[in-house]
Amino acid sequence: HFEELRLGLIHLRQVNQQLSVGPKALVKNNLETFVECHDTLTAMHQMLLRNESMSEGGSLTEKLEFILKDTVKCAEELFHDVLSRKDRADSMRSALNIMHRFRFLFSLPRNIEKNIKNGEYEIVINDYERAKSLFADTELNVFKKVLTEVETLVQGFREQLVKKLQELPSTLDEQI
């Protein structure tokens, strides 16, 4: 184990030496480029200061700020209609996704009416129970409205069944 530790120490020293040499070598090899960049930035700074002192009516940055604000205002005016149409399309897309996601509930009143008319009472009962279990505790008004409509249809269906059962004579198949 001592040999492994010794080899690890040698490796760490080599890595440390490479890391310390790397930045120094970079600066030494590119010193001329760094100096040229510094000189160019200094010259640009001096030119900006000269232009500001020679300009009338404020600094160059103030003029630039005014131009940029005017550009933003113009862009908002140009794209306001496009952005509002995009927002409207996004909201419609969202509503369609919700309707598609909950199409069972939204088509339930029509399906109940159709199944009552066709005498498929078992499907009516299963769909009604499924809707009640899925949406009974909902707080959304649109879901509550659909559930209220379903309740009204089911109540009418119950009354229709009670009336049929009270009519005499009824066959055993009708009672089942």
C-alpha positions as CSV (number, residue, x, y, z in Angstrom):
1,H,0.0,0.0,0.0
2,F,2.9,2.3,0.7
3,E,4.0,2.0,-3.0
4,E,0.5,3.0,-4.2
5,L,0.5,6.0,-1.9
6,R,4.0,7.0,-3.2
7,L,2.8,6.7,-6.8
8,G,-0.3,8.7,-6.0
9,L,1.8,11.5,-4.5
10,I,4.1,11.6,-7.6
11,H,1.0,11.8,-9.8
12,L,-0.5,14.7,-7.8
13,R,2.7,16.6,-8.0
14,Q,2.8,16.2,-11.7
15,V,-0.8,17.4,-12.1
16,N,-0.1,20.4,-9.8
17,Q,3.0,21.3,-11.8
18,Q,1.0,21.1,-15.1
19,L,-1.8,23.3,-13.7
20,S,0.6,26.0,-12.5
21,V,2.6,26.0,-15.8
22,G,-0.6,26.1,-18.0
23,P,-1.8,29.7,-17.3
24,K,1.7,31.0,-17.2
25,A,2.5,29.5,-20.6
26,L,-0.7,30.9,-22.0
27,V,0.1,34.4,-20.8
28,K,3.7,34.2,-22.0
29,N,2.7,32.9,-25.5
30,N,-0.1,35.4,-26.0
31,L,1.3,38.5,-24.2
32,E,1.5,40.5,-27.4
33,T,-2.2,39.8,-28.2
34,F,-3.3,40.8,-24.6
35,V,-1.4,44.1,-24.9
36,E,-3.0,44.8,-28.3
37,C,-6.5,44.1,-26.9
38,H,-5.8,46.4,-24.0
39,D,-4.5,49.2,-26.3
40,T,-7.6,48.8,-28.5
41,L,-10.0,49.0,-25.6
42,T,-8.2,52.1,-24.2
43,A,-8.3,53.8,-27.6
44,M,-12.1,53.0,-27.9
45,H,-12.7,54.4,-24.5
46,Q,-10.9,57.6,-25.2
47,M,-12.7,58.0,-28.6
48,L,-16.1,57.6,-26.8
49,L,-15.1,60.2,-24.2
50,R,-14.1,62.6,-27.0
51,N,-17.4,62.0,-28.9
52,E,-19.4,62.6,-25.7
53,S,-17.6,65.8,-25.0
54,M,-18.1,67.1,-28.6
55,S,-21.7,66.0,-28.9
56,E,-24.5,68.4,-28.2
57,G,-27.5,67.6,-26.1
58,G,-26.3,64.9,-23.8
59,S,-24.1,61.9,-23.8
60,L,-23.9,59.2,-26.5
61,T,-25.4,56.7,-24.1
62,E,-28.4,58.9,-23.4
63,K,-29.0,59.2,-27.2
64,L,-28.6,55.4,-27.6
65,E,-31.0,54.8,-24.7
66,F,-33.6,57.1,-26.3
67,I,-33.2,55.3,-29.7
68,L,-33.6,51.9,-28.0
69,K,-36.7,52.9,-26.1
70,D,-38.2,54.3,-29.2
71,T,-37.4,51.1,-31.1
72,V,-39.1,49.0,-28.3
73,K,-42.2,51.2,-28.4
74,C,-42.4,50.8,-32.2
75,A,-41.9,47.1,-32.0
76,E,-44.7,46.8,-29.4
77,E,-47.0,48.7,-31.7
78,L,-46.2,46.6,-34.7
79,F,-46.4,43.2,-33.0
80,H,-49.3,43.9,-30.6
81,D,-51.9,42.5,-32.9
82,V,-49.8,39.5,-33.7
83,L,-49.1,38.8,-30.1
84,S,-52.7,39.2,-29.1
85,R,-53.8,36.8,-31.8
86,K,-51.2,34.3,-30.6
87,D,-52.4,34.6,-27.0
88,R,-56.0,34.1,-28.2
89,A,-54.9,31.0,-30.3
90,D,-53.1,29.6,-27.2
91,S,-56.1,30.0,-25.0
92,M,-58.3,28.3,-27.6
93,R,-55.8,25.5,-27.9
94,S,-55.8,25.1,-24.2
95,A,-59.6,25.0,-24.1
96,L,-59.7,22.4,-26.8
97,N,-57.2,20.3,-24.9
98,I,-59.3,20.5,-21.8
99,M,-62.4,19.5,-23.8
100,H,-60.6,16.6,-25.4
101,R,-59.2,15.5,-22.0
102,F,-62.6,15.5,-20.4
103,R,-64.7,14.6,-23.4
104,F,-66.3,11.7,-21.4
105,L,-67.9,14.2,-19.1
106,F,-68.8,16.8,-21.7
107,S,-70.5,14.2,-24.0
108,L,-72.2,12.4,-21.1
109,P,-75.6,14.3,-21.2
110,R,-75.9,13.5,-24.9
111,N,-74.8,9.8,-24.4
112,I,-77.3,9.4,-21.5
113,E,-80.2,10.7,-23.6
114,K,-79.2,8.4,-26.5
115,N,-78.8,5.3,-24.3
116,I,-82.1,6.0,-22.6
117,K,-83.8,6.3,-25.9
118,N,-82.2,3.0,-27.1
119,G,-83.1,1.2,-23.9
120,E,-79.5,0.6,-22.9
121,Y,-80.2,1.3,-19.2
122,E,-77.1,-0.6,-17.9
123,I,-74.8,1.7,-19.9
124,V,-76.7,4.8,-18.5
125,I,-76.2,3.5,-14.9
126,N,-72.5,2.6,-15.5
127,D,-71.7,6.0,-17.1
128,Y,-73.5,7.9,-14.3
129,E,-71.7,6.0,-11.6
130,R,-68.4,6.6,-13.3
131,A,-69.0,10.3,-13.7
132,K,-70.1,10.6,-10.0
133,S,-67.0,8.9,-8.8
134,L,-64.6,10.9,-11.0
135,F,-66.2,14.4,-10.7
136,A,-68.3,14.4,-7.5
137,D,-65.8,16.6,-5.5
138,T,-65.0,19.0,-8.3
139,E,-64.9,22.7,-7.6
140,L,-64.9,23.8,-11.3
141,N,-68.1,25.5,-12.3
142,V,-68.2,24.0,-15.8
143,F,-67.9,20.5,-14.5
144,K,-70.6,21.3,-11.9
145,K,-72.9,22.5,-14.6
146,V,-72.5,19.3,-16.7
147,L,-73.0,17.2,-13.6
148,T,-76.2,19.1,-12.8
149,E,-77.5,18.5,-16.3
150,V,-76.6,14.8,-15.9
151,E,-78.4,14.7,-12.5
152,T,-81.5,16.2,-14.1
153,L,-81.5,13.6,-16.9
154,V,-80.9,10.7,-14.4
155,Q,-83.7,12.0,-12.2
156,G,-86.1,12.0,-15.2
157,F,-84.9,8.5,-16.1
158,R,-85.7,7.3,-12.5
159,E,-89.2,8.8,-12.8
160,Q,-89.6,7.1,-16.2
161,L,-88.6,3.7,-14.7
162,V,-90.8,4.0,-11.7
163,K,-93.8,4.9,-13.9
164,K,-93.1,1.9,-16.1
165,L,-92.9,-0.4,-13.1
166,Q,-96.2,0.9,-11.8
167,E,-98.0,0.3,-15.1
168,L,-99.7,-3.1,-15.3
169,P,-99.2,-5.6,-16.8
170,S,-95.5,-5.6,-17.4
171,T,-93.6,-8.6,-18.6
172,L,-90.7,-10.1,-16.6
173,D,-88.2,-9.0,-19.3
174,E,-89.3,-5.4,-19.0
175,Q,-88.9,-5.5,-15.2
176,I,-85.4,-6.9,-15.5
